[in-house]
Structure formats: C-alpha cells, structure tokens
C-alpha cells in the first residue's frame, strides 16, 4: 500500500522529478556522467533532477535553468567529481522570458568537488558570462540558491556573472578553494541582496569573499575560519550579524579601494596565532568606508598593532567592543588622533 502511495504522489501533485540513474549516470565514478546529466536536464526542462548517492565523474559542464533543481541525498552521499581545470562544473543560467522568468531553483544536498586550487576552475557559475564563454552575456541567474551543499577545491567556489541577484547560500560549506565566493568587476544587473546564512566559509587559500562588483551581502550566523582574508572588497555593502571570524593572521577585512559599507554586529573576531605580531584587523585604503561595529568581542592570542588601518574618508561608529582587545591590540587605529582602543568610538 505504501509503495503504491509513493508511486502515485508525483502524479497527484504534478512533481516533475527524474532520477539521474536511468539517463544513465554512473554512480561509481568510472564512466563520464556529463552527457547523462545533460540528457536528463534537456528532457525535463522544468522540475527536479534527483541525484542518487554515488560519485559522478563530470569532465565538462552541467547547465541548468532557473526552473530546474539539482538535488542529491547529502553533501557526502551524492558527489559530483568535477575534473575540468578550465571550466565551470555547474552553470545556472538561461535567457530572459518564458517559464524560467521569476522562478526559484535550488542546488541542494550535493557535494561538488573540483580538481584543486591553482587552476582556473569554477564550482558553480551564476548568470551571464561577460565574455560569453561560459554562458550568454544576457543570461540570467537570479533566485538560484545553494542549500546544504559542499563546494570544495576549485579556483572560485562560486562565481557571479551578469543578471544574478537574490541568490541565497544556506546551511552550506564552501572550503579549500582559492576564493570561496568571487565577484568580478563590471557586472551588469547583479548583486542585489545576496544572502548567506548558517554556513561556513573556511580554509580557502586566498579570500572567503572577494567582491570587485559592489554587491549587497546580508550575512547571518556564518563562520569565516582560516581564510587568508575573510572578506576583501573593492566597494560593497556588507552586513554581518551573529557571525564568527577566526584566523591566524589579523587582517580579517581588507578594503583596498572603493566606496563601501561594512557593518559587523553581535559577532566574534578571534585571532588564533599563538606568536608573532600583525598590524591590522581591518585595513582600508583611501576612498570611503562607512563602518559600523557594535557588540563585537575581539580575542587575540598575540599582539596586533591596530584594530584598523585608517586612511581615506571613514564615517560611522564603533560601540560595545569586548574581549581582550585592549590588552593585545596596541591602538584603535594608525590615526595619531585616535591613539587608543576604547569601548565606544564614533567617527
């Protein structure tokens, strides 16, 4: 009886789900499954491609639309082993118009593993490629979300293109890439309300987030652990709340140029290196930064010269700092007019 109910549920509720297995995709990882995934997605342009547990060899690119889902059985159970050192493993993009417009799609409960950092590989590419090589320049990648995924060992774990916005990353791990989340410069119509929640961005060789494109980041309950720099931005709006930042070097946030806003609230910054010294936790170069820091605990196991490098135009406030910052951090900034780190500071 229960088997019959399970058989008829997709028909009763019109759920367009197809398994990758009959395409056929090889869960042993011996045969290349790139063509099998393409066949399934082409045959079922609307709905969900279910990926049973297994390791799937992907030598090229899987392209999905905003009206398709890729769903596995878990980030360690259903794993795409992406071998190309020069291309994107998954591209979520389609042209405007039709049934895909204003749709919502998920990449969910999957492991996506690349050939290693130091290549030009991309784990997931969203939207239109400005060069036209990965996808059409005019393609859209809005409202494509990552839920319960693990993206590891690419040059860029996730990269944005044109017309990509309202993308959410939830309960996911982005690790061991060169850059976890990458935004190139001069994108068109991208970056509105990019959300990260309940996730971990860690052990990436360069940056957790590298934003050249003035995106809006809403980050909540997320850990940035042991990246070279947690967030490097060339003009962006970044709001982090209830987050944890932990690494060995003190340069946690780096703004080398641009007009930016950075707010950090109800969070913790932990500098773990037991020895040595560092200059800055926040380094900002000339131009403009609006900085809000409130109710943040700062712990450092070794000396840090300054909380921030203070150059250019800076406005905002720093309030309610806790932790051992007053003992380990020599001064609030390298601005001689603000020689000490105080629990409440307004610019």
N, C-alpha and C positions, 0 to 999 in steps of 0.2 A: 504493500500500500504506500509506504513512504517513498519507495523508489519511483512509483508512478507519479506521486505528487512532485518529486524533484524533477521528473522528466517534463511535466506539463507546466511548471512555473514559468520558464522563459516564454512559453507560448501565451499563457494567460496575461502576463504583464508586459509582453512585447519587448523583452530584454534581448537586444541583439548581441549575443555573446558567441564567440567562436574560439575554440582552443587552437593553440599553435601546433599541437601534436599532429592532427591529420593533414597538415599542409604539404609535406611533413617537415617539421623542425626536429633536429636531432638533440635530445636532452643529454647525450653522452659527451658532447663537445667534439666528436670526431669529425663529423661532416659539417660543412659550412651551412649555417641556417639563415644567411642573409636573404637569399631568394625566397625561402619559405615564409619568412615574416612579410616580405613584400607581397607575396601572393595572397596571404590571408588579409592583409590590410586593403589591398586593391579589391578583393572580392566582397569585403564588408566595410564599405566606406563610412558607415555610421554605427557606433556601438563600441564593444569591448573585445580586445584580443587578450584572451586568458593564456598565460604562460605557465604551464605546469612546472613543478620542481625539476631542476636539472641545470646543467651548464651548457650554454648555447654559444657556439663559435660564430662570431659576427666579423666578417672580413671587410665589410663595406659600411653602408649607411642604411638605417631604418627610418623611413619618413612617414610620419603620422600627421593627421589634420587636427584641428581644434574640436572636431566632433568624434574623435576616437580616443579610447583609453587603452593603455598597456598595463595589465595587472598580473602580478605574479602571486606566488604563495608565501613570499617572505624574502627579505633582502639577502639572506644567506641560502635560501632554498632555490629561488629562481634567479639565475645569474646569467647576464649577458657578458661574454668574454670578448671584448672588442679589441681586435688585433691591429687595425689600421693606425699607423703613426702620423698620418697626414690629414685625416678627415674626421668628421663628427660621427659618433656612433648612432645617436638618435637626433633627428631633426623634427621639431614640431612646428609646422608652418603650412599655410595654404593661402591662396589668393582671396581677396575680399568678395563678399556676395555669396548667395546660396545658403544651404543648410548649415554651413560651418560658422557663419557670422553670429557673433554674440553667443557662442556655445561655451561650455566649460569642459575641459578634458583633464584627465589625471594620468600621470605615470606613477604607479603605485606598487608597493611591496615587491620591489625588484632590487637586485644587485647589478650595478653597471660598472664593470672593471675594465680599465684601459691598459695600453701597452707600457705605461710608465711615464713619469715626468721627464722633462728634457726632450720631448717630441713636440709636434705641432698638433697633437690630437685634442679632440673636444668630446666630452662625455655627452652633454645634451646641449643642442643649439636651438634657441627660441626665436622665431620670426624670420624676417628677411635679411639676407646677407648683403651688405652694401656693395660687395664685389660681384655679386651674382653667381658665385661659385657653389656655395653650399645650398642656397635656395634663391628663389627670385627676389630681387631687391624690393619688390612691392608686397611680398608675402607678409602675413600676419601671424603672430604667436601670442596673442593676448589670452588671458584666463587659462593658460596651461599651467598645471600645478604639479608639484612633486610631493608625494605623501608616502612616508615610510620607505624611502629609497636610500641606497648607499652608493655614492658615486666616488670612485677611487682610482688614482693612478693615471690621470690624464695631464696634459698641459693645462687646459682650462676645464674644470669640472663641469661648470655650467656657464654658457656664454650667451649674451643677449644680442639680437640684431634689431632691425627696424620693426616698428609696429608691434612691439612686445611690451605689455604692461599688465597690471593686475595679476601678476604671477605670484603664487604662494609656495613656500617651501615649509613643510610641516613634518615633524617627527622624523627627520632625515639626518643622515650623516654624510658630510662632504669632506673627504680626507685624502691625504697623501698625494695631492695634485701639486703642480707648480703654483697655480692660483685656483682657489676654490670657486669663486663667483666673479666673473670677469665681464666688464662693460667697456667696449672700445669707445673711442671718441666719435663725435659727429654722427650719431644715430638719429634716425628720423622717427618721431612719434612714438618714443619708447620711454619707459621708466616710471610710469605713474603707479604709486602705491605698491611697490614690491615688498612683500611680507615674508618674514622668517619667524617661525615660532617653534618652540620646544625641540630645537635641533642642535647639532654640534658641528662646528666648522673647525677642524683641528688637524695638526700635523701636516699642514701644507707648506711646501718649501719656501714660497715667497709670501703671498698675501692671502688672508681669508676672503676679504672683499677688495677688489681693485676696480675703482669706478672712475673712468675718464669721461662719463657721459651725463653728469648732473642728474642722476636718478634720485628718486624718493624711496628711502629704505625705512620700513617700520619693523623693528627687530624686538622680539619679546621672548624671554625665558630661553635664551640660547647661549651656548658656551662657545667661546673662541679660545681654543687652547693650543699653545705651542706652534703658532704660525710665526713666520719671520716678522710680519706686522699684521695685526688683526684686521685693520681697515686702512687702506690707502686710498685717498680720494682727491680728485682734481676738480673740486666743485661738486657738491652733492648736498642733499638734505638727509640726515641720518638721525633717527630717533631710536635709542636703545633703552629698554626698560626691563628690570629684573634679569639682567644678563651677567655672565661671568666671563672675565677676560683673564687668561693665565698664560704666562710665557716666561722664558728665561731672560729675554732682553727687554729693556724698559720702553722701547719705542712701540707703544701699543697702537697709537693712532698717528697717521702721517698725512699731512696736507701740504704737498709741495707747491701747489698753485690753486687758483680758482676762488670763486665766491661760494662759501659753503656754510651750512648749519650743522652743528653736532650737538645733540643733547643726550646725556647719559644720566639716567635716574634709577635709584633703588637697585644699584648694581655693585659688583665687586671687581676690583682690579688687583691681581696677585702676580708679583714678580718673584719668581722662584729661584733664580740662580743664587747659590749659596755664597759666591765670592765674586770679586771684581767690582766694577762700577759702571754705571750708564749715565747718560746725560739727561734724557727726556722720556717721559711717558707720552706726552703729546707734543709733536713737532709741527709747527706751522710756519710756512714761509710767507713772504709778502703777498698781499692781496687782502682778502677779507674773510673773517671767520666769526660767525655768531655762535658762541659757546655757552651751553647751559649744563652745569654739573650739579646734581642735587642728591643728597642722601647716598653717597657712594663711599664704600670702605676701600682703602688702599693699603695693601700689605706688601712689604718688600723685604727680602732676605739679605739684600746688600744695598750699598749706597747708590742713590740716584741724585744727580746734581740738582735737577729741576723737575717740577711737575710738568711744566710746559716751556717750550721754546716760543717766545712771544715776540713775533715780528709781524709787521704789517698792521692792518686795521682789525682789531678784535673788540667785540662787544659781547655783553651777556653777563652771567654771574656764576660764581662757584659757591655753593652753600652746603653745610652739613657734611663735611668730609670726616671720615672716621678711620680707624686702623692705626698703624704705626707710622704713618706718613711723616709726621712731624719729627720722628727720630731718624728715619732713614733717608728722607728727601731733604736736601740741603736748603732749598728755597722754592717759593711758589713758581717763579719764572726767572728767565735771564734778563728781565727788565729791571734795571737797578732801582726803579721807583717802587717795585714790589719785591722786597728782599726776602720775605718770609712766607711760609705756607701757613695760612690762617684758616680756621674752620668756616668762615664766611667771608667771601670776597666778591665784590661787584666791580665791573669794569666801567 
